Amino acid sequence: MDYVPFGRTGLSVSVAGLGCGGNSQLGLGRGKSEADAVRLVLAAFDEGVTLFDTAEVYGTEGVVGTAVRQIGRDKIILATKARMRECGNLISATQLAEKIDASLKAMQTDYIDLYQLHAVTLAMVDQVEAELVPVLQAAKASGKIRHFGLTETSPNDHDQVMLQRVLPTGLWESAMFAFNLMNQGARQAVFPLTQAHGVGTLLMFVVRNVFSQPGLLEQTVKDLATAGQLPAAFTDDPEPLGFLIHESGATSLLDAAYRYARHEPGAHVTLFGTSEISHLKANIASILRPPLPEADRKRLENTFGHLKGVGLDLPHRAKAPKQ
Ligand SMILES: NC(=O)c1ccc[n+]([C@@H]2O[C@H](COP(=O)([O-])OP(=O)(O)OC[C@H]3O[C@@H](n4cnc5c(N)ncnc54)[C@H](OP(=O)(O)O)[C@@H]3O)[C@@H](O)[C@H]2O)c1
């Protein structure tokens, strides 16, 4: 595993981070047991993963806490998040303080390394800064949390305007946002700000559905071509990203996707979610491979660099969707 400094936090993080939500929810979203989910976390740690990203709404804080007790609390960087709305209203300062305590209890730990506000919109920001940031600062001062950050709501913020508003304030120590082969907007919109302000970055939607569900990429590209957002030749292209897979390039589409994100300048943690230990091992191997060849990266930028919002859909699973 490779480890990098996480912005100005002083933390060193594994470049591969296990996402404990998304489609897979450590397997709980695929009908697997809590014991299977614990095994997945332990397998990730065995491969060198030290950052685990869960959330109040994922239903995996307990499982992660169980695994962390087996591993050793000081060996792990535990990240979790607070849901921002209750009964349709932005949460209050009191509710946020209660959520921090609830996460500590659910994970059976006395500190959280990275506490994040989950899916923050631009409309929330003024109130978040006035009412919730003081709670985060107090929790940090008391040692309940070590660092705090926030995540965007990618399906609802294709232009990443929320992060462009908040990052220059210097309040936030981390940002989680979307970046993928066909959604490269963060290169101009977000990374220059995270780099200027020493903000740790966690990349999400790197694969999600569009690069993992059979047929979805071809249909997506066809729709974009029909809408005039891609050249007409893409209307009938059975392998729109096939050019990435060759002897000195990627071994598969997923290999390309994870390598592309991991090597973007300013990227710290590339999140991946899975329910399968075999997928976990393959993804970590991809994240640790060298960058895609320069010619392939240029072609990706030239062909898809203008697109926004591709692959930012809600999870594909039977249960109620949660980001
Ligand atoms: N707003 C937010 O805060 C927010 C929103 C979205 C995501 N996130 C974070 O980002 C993490 C990752 O997000 P994501 O769910 O979009 O993960 P992802 O890594 O982009 O995509 C995971 C999907 O690809 C499949 N997959 C993974 N590895 C595979 C492989 N080697 N071969 C075939 N299929 C594979 C998974 O299914 P299998 O189970 O079959 O492997 C799953 O359906 C989340 O867990 C969460 O921590 C945060």
The ligand as a MOL file (V3000), in Angstrom:
LIG
                    3D

  0  0  0     0  0            999 V3000
M  V30 BEGIN CTAB
M  V30 COUNTS 48 52 0 0 0
M  V30 BEGIN ATOM
M  V30 1 N -22.2520 12.0100 -0.6360 0
M  V30 2 C -21.4440 11.1080 -0.1050 0
M  V30 3 O -20.9310 11.3700 0.9620 0
M  V30 4 C -21.1130 9.8310 -0.8270 0
M  V30 5 C -21.7930 9.4760 -2.0030 0
M  V30 6 C -21.3780 8.3430 -2.6950 0
M  V30 7 C -20.3100 7.5820 -2.2240 0
M  V30 8 N -19.6790 7.9340 -1.0710 0 CHG=1
M  V30 9 C -18.5350 7.1510 -0.5320 0
M  V30 10 O -17.7940 6.6090 -1.6060 0
M  V30 11 C -17.7280 5.1770 -1.4440 0
M  V30 12 C -17.5820 4.4830 -2.7730 0
M  V30 13 O -18.6950 4.7970 -3.5650 0
M  V30 14 P -19.3130 3.8750 -4.6610 0
M  V30 15 O -20.3460 2.9940 -4.0850 0
M  V30 16 O -19.7630 4.8180 -5.6990 0 CHG=-1
M  V30 17 O -18.1030 2.9020 -5.0160 0
M  V30 18 P -17.3840 2.5970 -6.3280 0
M  V30 19 O -16.1090 1.9560 -6.0140 0
M  V30 20 O -17.3190 3.8310 -7.1880 0
M  V30 21 O -18.3580 1.5240 -7.0660 0
M  V30 22 C -18.7190 0.3810 -6.4470 0
M  V30 23 C -19.5860 -0.4740 -7.3900 0
M  V30 24 O -18.7730 -1.2010 -8.2820 0
M  V30 25 C -18.8360 -2.6100 -7.9680 0
M  V30 26 N -17.4560 -3.1070 -7.9670 0
M  V30 27 C -16.4550 -2.6790 -7.1470 0
M  V30 28 N -15.3220 -3.3390 -7.4510 0
M  V30 29 C -15.6170 -4.1890 -8.4720 0
M  V30 30 C -14.8480 -5.1280 -9.2120 0
M  V30 31 N -13.5370 -5.3030 -8.9800 0
M  V30 32 N -15.4730 -5.8330 -10.1930 0
M  V30 33 C -16.7800 -5.6430 -10.4620 0
M  V30 34 N -17.5640 -4.7680 -9.7890 0
M  V30 35 C -16.9880 -4.0390 -8.7950 0
M  V30 36 C -19.4780 -2.7190 -6.6260 0
M  V30 37 O -20.2440 -3.9090 -6.5320 0
M  V30 38 P -19.7010 -5.2280 -5.7480 0
M  V30 39 O -20.2900 -5.1380 -4.3890 0
M  V30 40 O -20.2760 -6.3330 -6.5750 0
M  V30 41 O -18.2200 -5.2030 -5.7510 0
M  V30 42 C -20.3670 -1.4790 -6.6060 0
M  V30 43 O -21.5620 -1.7240 -7.2900 0
M  V30 44 C -19.0090 4.8510 -0.6600 0
M  V30 45 O -18.9660 3.6070 -0.0120 0
M  V30 46 C -18.9900 5.9890 0.3340 0
M  V30 47 O -18.0380 5.7320 1.3380 0
M  V30 48 C -20.0580 9.0470 -0.3710 0
M  V30 END ATOM
M  V30 BEGIN BOND
M  V30 1 1 1 2
M  V30 2 2 2 3
M  V30 3 1 2 4
M  V30 4 1 4 5
M  V30 5 2 4 48
M  V30 6 2 5 6
M  V30 7 1 6 7
M  V30 8 2 7 8
M  V30 9 1 8 9
M  V30 10 1 8 48
M  V30 11 1 9 10
M  V30 12 1 9 46
M  V30 13 1 10 11
M  V30 14 1 11 12
M  V30 15 1 11 44
M  V30 16 1 12 13
M  V30 17 1 13 14
M  V30 18 2 14 15
M  V30 19 1 14 16
M  V30 20 1 14 17
M  V30 21 1 17 18
M  V30 22 2 18 19
M  V30 23 1 18 20
M  V30 24 1 18 21
M  V30 25 1 21 22
M  V30 26 1 22 23
M  V30 27 1 23 24
M  V30 28 1 23 42
M  V30 29 1 24 25
M  V30 30 1 25 26
M  V30 31 1 25 36
M  V30 32 1 26 27
M  V30 33 1 26 35
M  V30 34 2 27 28
M  V30 35 1 28 29
M  V30 36 1 29 30
M  V30 37 2 29 35
M  V30 38 1 30 31
M  V30 39 2 30 32
M  V30 40 1 32 33
M  V30 41 2 33 34
M  V30 42 1 34 35
M  V30 43 1 36 37
M  V30 44 1 36 42
M  V30 45 1 37 38
M  V30 46 2 38 39
M  V30 47 1 38 40
M  V30 48 1 38 41
M  V30 49 1 42 43
M  V30 50 1 44 45
M  V30 51 1 44 46
M  V30 52 1 46 47
M  V30 END BOND
M  V30 END CTAB
M  END
